[in-house]
Amino acid sequence: MAKAESDELVDQIDVIRERLAETVDTLIDRSSPKNIARRGLDDLKAKFVDETGSPRMETILPLVGGTVAVIASIIVIRRLLR
């Protein structure tokens, strides 16, 4: 094997090693419990607040309506059982 071929192989191995290190770093970052929780919170927040910070009423109103209906049902059932 010529010196040029050997140097080329070493360079290729270095490039592969660097890509592998970046991939491992990315996987470690993605699997961090803190980052997983942050992404989950960001996803949840995005359902209720748009990019400008305004509330998404199309998501909030049905949730509030459903909550009120459940509470009202519980109150009615408790009064009927007394």
C-alpha distances in whole Angstrom, upper triangle without the diagonal:
4,7,8,6,7,10,11,11,13,15,16,16,19,20,21,22,25,26,26,28,30,31,32,34,36,37,38,40,42,42,44,48,49,47,48,52,52,50,53,56,54,55,58,59,58,60,63,63,61,59,62,63,66,67,66,70,68,67,69,72,72,70,74,76,74,75,78,79,78,80,83,82,82,85,87,86,87,91,91,91,93
4,5,5,6,9,10,11,13,14,15,17,19,20,21,23,25,26,27,29,31,32,33,35,36,38,39,41,42,43,45,49,50,48,49,53,52,51,54,56,55,55,59,60,58,61,64,63,61,58,61,63,66,67,66,70,69,67,69,73,72,71,74,76,75,76,79,80,79,81,84,83,83,86,88,88,89,92,93,92,94
4,5,5,6,9,10,11,12,14,15,16,18,20,21,23,24,26,27,29,30,31,33,35,36,37,39,41,42,43,47,48,46,47,51,50,49,52,55,53,54,57,58,57,59,62,61,59,57,59,61,64,65,65,68,68,66,68,72,71,70,73,75,74,74,78,79,78,79,83,82,82,85,87,87,87,91,92,91,93
4,5,5,6,9,10,10,12,14,15,17,18,20,21,23,24,26,27,29,30,32,33,35,36,38,39,41,42,46,47,45,46,49,49,47,50,53,51,52,55,56,54,57,60,59,57,54,57,58,61,63,62,66,65,64,66,69,69,68,71,73,72,72,76,77,76,78,81,81,81,83,85,85,86,89,90,90,92
4,5,5,6,9,10,10,12,14,15,16,18,20,21,22,24,26,27,28,30,32,33,34,36,37,39,41,44,45,43,44,48,47,46,49,51,50,50,54,54,53,56,58,57,56,53,56,58,60,62,61,64,63,62,64,68,67,66,69,71,70,71,74,75,74,76,79,79,78,82,83,83,84,87,88,87,90
4,5,5,6,9,10,11,12,14,15,16,18,20,21,22,25,26,27,29,30,31,33,35,36,37,39,43,44,42,43,47,46,45,48,50,49,49,53,54,53,55,58,57,55,53,56,57,60,61,61,64,63,62,64,67,67,65,68,71,69,70,73,74,73,75,78,78,77,81,83,82,83,86,87,86,89
4,5,5,6,9,10,11,12,14,15,17,19,20,21,23,24,26,27,29,30,31,33,35,36,38,41,42,40,42,45,44,43,46,49,47,48,51,52,51,53,56,55,53,51,53,55,58,59,59,62,62,60,62,66,65,64,67,69,68,68,72,73,72,74,77,77,76,79,81,81,82,85,86,85,88
4,5,5,6,9,10,11,12,14,15,17,18,20,21,23,24,26,27,29,30,32,33,35,36,40,41,39,40,44,43,41,44,47,45,46,49,50,48,51,54,53,51,48,51,53,56,57,56,60,59,58,60,63,63,62,65,67,66,66,70,71,70,72,75,75,74,77,79,79,80,83,84,83,86
4,5,5,6,9,10,10,12,14,15,16,18,20,21,22,24,26,27,28,30,31,33,35,38,39,37,38,42,41,40,43,45,44,44,48,49,48,50,53,52,51,48,51,52,55,56,56,59,58,57,59,62,62,60,63,66,64,65,68,69,68,70,73,73,73,76,78,77,78,81,82,81,84
4,5,5,6,9,10,10,12,14,15,16,18,20,21,22,24,26,27,29,30,31,33,37,38,36,37,40,40,39,42,44,43,44,47,48,47,49,52,51,50,47,50,51,54,55,55,59,58,56,58,62,61,60,63,65,64,64,68,69,67,69,72,72,72,75,77,76,77,80,81,81,83
4,5,5,6,9,10,11,13,14,15,17,19,20,21,23,24,26,27,29,30,32,36,36,34,36,39,38,37,40,42,41,41,45,46,44,47,50,49,47,45,47,49,52,53,53,56,56,54,56,59,59,58,61,63,62,62,66,67,66,68,71,71,70,73,75,75,76,79,80,80,82
4,5,5,6,9,10,11,12,14,16,17,18,20,21,23,24,26,27,29,30,34,35,33,34,37,37,35,38,41,39,40,43,44,43,45,48,47,46,43,46,47,50,51,51,54,53,52,54,57,57,56,59,61,60,60,64,65,64,65,68,68,68,71,73,73,74,77,78,77,80
4,5,5,6,9,10,10,12,14,15,16,18,20,21,22,24,26,27,28,32,33,31,32,36,36,34,37,40,38,39,42,43,42,45,48,47,46,43,46,47,50,51,51,54,53,51,54,57,57,55,58,60,59,59,63,64,62,64,67,67,67,70,72,71,72,75,76,76,78
4,5,5,6,9,10,10,12,14,15,16,18,20,21,23,24,26,27,31,32,30,31,35,34,33,36,38,37,38,41,42,41,44,46,45,44,42,44,45,48,50,49,53,52,50,52,56,56,54,57,59,58,58,62,63,62,63,67,67,66,69,71,71,71,75,76,75,77
4,5,5,6,9,10,11,12,14,15,17,19,20,21,23,24,26,30,30,28,30,33,32,31,34,36,35,35,39,39,38,41,44,43,41,39,42,43,46,47,46,50,49,48,50,53,53,52,54,57,56,56,60,61,60,61,64,64,64,67,69,69,70,73,74,73,76
4,5,5,6,9,10,10,12,14,15,16,18,20,21,22,24,28,29,27,28,31,31,30,32,35,34,34,37,38,37,40,43,42,41,38,42,43,46,46,46,49,48,46,49,52,51,50,53,55,54,54,58,59,58,59,63,62,62,65,67,67,68,71,72,71,74
4,6,5,6,9,10,10,12,14,15,16,18,20,21,23,26,27,25,27,30,30,29,32,34,33,34,37,38,37,40,43,42,41,39,42,42,45,46,46,49,49,47,48,52,52,50,53,55,54,54,58,59,57,59,62,62,62,65,67,66,67,70,71,70,73
4,5,5,6,9,10,11,12,14,15,17,18,20,21,25,26,23,25,29,28,27,30,32,31,32,35,36,35,38,40,39,38,36,39,39,43,44,43,47,47,44,46,50,50,48,51,53,52,52,56,57,56,57,61,61,60,63,65,65,66,69,70,69,72
4,5,5,6,9,10,11,12,14,15,16,18,20,24,25,22,23,27,26,25,28,30,29,29,33,34,33,35,38,37,36,34,37,38,41,41,41,44,44,42,44,47,47,45,48,51,50,50,53,54,53,55,58,58,58,61,63,62,63,66,68,67,69
4,5,5,6,9,10,11,12,14,15,16,18,22,23,21,22,26,25,24,27,30,29,29,32,34,33,35,38,37,37,35,38,38,41,42,41,45,44,42,44,47,47,45,48,50,49,49,53,54,52,54,57,57,57,60,62,61,62,65,66,66,68
4,5,5,6,9,10,11,12,14,15,17,20,21,19,21,24,24,23,26,28,27,28,32,33,32,35,37,37,36,34,37,37,40,41,41,44,44,41,43,47,46,45,47,50,49,48,52,53,52,53,57,57,56,59,61,61,61,64,66,65,67
4,5,5,6,9,10,11,12,14,16,19,20,17,19,22,22,21,24,26,25,25,29,30,29,32,34,33,32,30,33,34,37,38,37,41,41,38,40,44,44,42,45,47,46,46,50,51,50,51,54,55,54,57,59,59,59,63,64,63,65
4,5,5,6,9,10,11,12,14,18,19,16,17,21,21,19,22,25,24,24,27,29,28,30,33,32,32,30,33,34,36,37,36,40,39,37,39,42,42,40,43,45,44,44,48,49,47,49,52,52,52,55,57,56,57,60,62,61,63
4,5,5,6,9,10,11,12,16,17,15,16,20,20,19,22,24,24,24,28,29,29,31,34,33,33,31,34,35,37,38,37,41,40,38,39,43,42,40,43,46,44,44,48,49,47,49,52,52,51,54,57,56,56,60,61,60,62
4,5,5,6,9,10,11,15,15,13,15,18,18,17,20,22,22,23,26,27,27,29,32,31,31,29,32,32,35,36,36,39,39,36,38,41,41,39,42,44,43,43,46,48,46,48,51,51,50,53,56,55,56,59,60,59,61
4,5,5,6,9,10,14,14,12,13,16,16,15,18,20,19,20,23,24,24,26,29,28,28,26,29,29,32,33,32,36,35,33,35,38,38,36,39,41,40,40,44,45,43,45,48,48,48,51,53,53,53,56,58,57,59
4,5,5,6,9,12,13,11,12,15,16,15,17,20,19,20,23,24,24,26,29,29,29,27,31,30,33,33,33,36,35,33,34,38,37,35,38,41,39,39,43,44,42,44,47,47,46,49,52,51,51,55,56,55,57
4,6,5,6,10,11,10,11,14,15,15,17,19,19,20,23,24,25,27,29,29,29,28,31,31,34,34,33,37,36,34,35,38,38,36,38,41,39,39,43,44,42,43,47,47,46,49,51,51,51,54,56,55,57
4,6,5,9,9,7,9,12,12,12,15,16,16,18,20,21,22,24,26,26,26,25,28,27,30,30,30,34,34,31,32,36,36,33,36,39,37,37,40,42,40,42,45,45,45,47,50,49,50,53,54,54,56
4,6,8,9,7,7,11,11,9,12,15,14,15,18,19,19,22,24,24,24,23,26,26,29,28,28,31,31,28,30,33,33,31,33,36,35,34,38,39,38,39,42,43,42,45,47,47,47,50,52,51,53
4,6,9,7,7,10,11,11,13,15,16,16,19,21,21,23,25,26,26,26,29,28,31,30,30,33,32,29,31,34,33,31,34,36,35,34,38,39,37,38,42,42,41,44,46,45,46,49,50,50,52
4,5,5,6,9,10,11,12,14,15,17,18,20,21,23,25,25,26,25,28,27,30,29,30,33,33,30,30,34,34,31,33,36,35,34,37,39,37,38,41,42,41,43,46,45,45,49,50,49,51
4,5,5,6,9,10,10,12,14,15,16,18,20,22,23,24,25,25,28,26,29,28,28,31,31,28,28,32,31,28,30,33,32,31,34,36,34,34,38,38,37,40,42,42,42,45,47,46,47
4,6,5,6,9,10,11,12,14,15,16,18,20,22,22,23,23,25,24,26,26,26,29,30,27,27,30,30,28,29,33,31,30,33,35,33,34,38,38,37,39,42,42,42,45,47,46,48
4,5,5,6,9,10,10,12,14,15,16,19,20,20,21,20,23,22,25,24,25,28,28,25,26,30,30,27,29,32,31,30,34,35,34,35,38,39,38,40,43,43,43,46,48,47,49
4,5,5,6,9,10,11,12,14,15,17,19,20,21,21,24,22,25,24,24,27,27,23,24,28,27,25,27,30,29,28,32,33,31,33,36,36,35,38,41,40,41,44,45,45,47
4,5,5,6,9,10,11,12,14,16,17,18,20,20,22,21,23,22,22,25,25,22,22,26,25,23,25,28,26,25,29,30,29,30,33,34,33,35,38,38,38,41,42,42,44
4,5,5,6,9,10,10,12,14,16,16,17,17,19,18,20,20,20,23,24,21,21,25,25,23,25,28,27,26,29,31,30,31,34,35,34,37,39,39,39,42,44,44,46
4,5,5,6,9,10,10,13,15,15,16,15,19,17,20,19,19,22,22,19,20,24,24,22,24,27,26,26,29,31,30,31,34,35,34,37,39,39,40,43,44,44,46
4,5,5,6,9,10,11,13,14,16,16,19,18,20,18,18,21,20,17,18,22,21,19,21,24,23,22,26,27,26,27,31,31,31,33,36,36,36,39,41,41,42
4,5,5,6,8,10,11,12,14,15,17,15,17,16,16,19,19,16,16,20,20,18,20,23,22,21,24,26,25,26,29,30,30,32,35,35,35,38,40,40,41
4,5,5,6,9,10,10,11,11,14,13,15,14,14,18,18,15,16,20,20,18,21,24,23,23,26,28,27,28,31,32,32,34,37,37,38,40,42,42,44
4,5,5,7,9,10,11,12,15,14,15,14,13,17,16,13,15,18,18,17,19,22,21,21,24,26,25,27,30,30,31,33,35,35,36,39,40,41,43
4,5,5,7,9,11,13,16,14,14,13,12,14,14,11,12,16,16,13,16,19,18,18,21,23,22,23,26,27,27,29,32,32,33,35,37,37,39
4,5,5,6,8,10,12,10,11,10,10,13,14,11,11,15,16,14,16,19,19,18,21,23,23,24,27,28,28,30,33,33,34,37,38,39,41
4,5,5,6,8,11,9,10,9,9,12,12,10,12,15,16,15,17,20,20,20,23,25,25,26,29,30,30,32,34,35,36,39,40,41,43
4,6,8,10,13,11,11,9,7,10,10,7,9,12,12,11,14,16,16,17,20,21,22,23,25,26,27,29,31,32,33,35,37,38,40
4,7,10,12,9,9,6,5,8,9,6,6,10,11,10,12,15,15,16,18,20,20,22,24,25,26,28,30,31,32,34,36,37,38
4,7,8,6,6,4,5,9,10,9,9,13,15,14,15,18,19,19,21,23,24,25,27,29,30,31,33,34,35,37,39,40,42
4,6,5,6,6,6,10,11,11,12,15,17,16,18,20,21,22,24,26,27,28,30,32,33,34,36,37,39,40,42,43,45
4,6,7,10,10,14,15,14,16,19,20,20,21,24,25,26,28,30,31,32,34,35,36,38,40,41,42,44,46,47,49
4,6,9,10,14,15,16,16,19,21,21,22,24,26,26,28,30,31,32,34,36,37,38,40,42,43,44,46,48,49
4,7,9,12,14,14,14,17,19,19,19,22,24,23,25,28,29,29,31,33,34,35,37,39,40,41,43,44,46
4,6,9,12,12,11,14,17,17,17,19,21,22,23,25,27,27,29,31,32,33,35,37,38,39,41,43,44
4,6,9,9,8,10,13,13,13,16,18,18,19,22,23,23,25,27,28,29,31,33,34,35,37,39,40
4,5,6,6,9,11,11,12,14,16,17,18,20,22,23,24,26,28,29,30,32,33,35,37,38,40
4,5,5,6,8,10,10,12,14,15,16,18,20,21,22,24,25,26,28,30,31,32,34,36,37
4,6,6,7,9,11,11,13,15,16,17,19,21,22,23,25,27,28,29,31,32,34,35,37
4,6,6,7,9,10,11,13,15,16,17,19,21,22,23,25,26,28,29,31,32,34,36
4,6,5,6,9,10,11,12,14,16,17,18,20,21,23,24,26,27,29,30,32,34
4,5,5,6,8,10,10,12,14,15,16,18,20,21,22,24,26,27,28,30,32
4,5,5,6,8,10,10,12,14,15,16,18,20,21,22,24,26,27,28,30
4,5,5,6,9,10,11,12,14,15,17,19,20,21,23,25,26,27,29
4,5,5,6,9,10,11,12,14,15,17,18,20,21,23,24,26,27
4,5,5,6,9,10,10,12,14,15,16,18,20,21,22,24,26
4,5,5,6,9,10,10,12,14,15,16,18,20,21,23,25
4,5,5,6,9,10,11,12,14,15,17,19,20,21,23
4,6,5,6,8,10,11,12,14,15,17,18,20,22
4,6,5,6,9,10,10,12,14,15,16,18,20
4,5,5,6,9,10,11,12,14,15,17,19
4,5,5,6,9,10,11,12,14,16,17
4,5,5,6,9,10,11,12,14,16
4,5,5,6,9,10,11,12,14
4,6,5,6,9,10,11,13
4,6,5,6,9,10,11
4,5,5,6,9,10
4,5,5,6,9
4,5,5,7
4,5,5
4,6
4
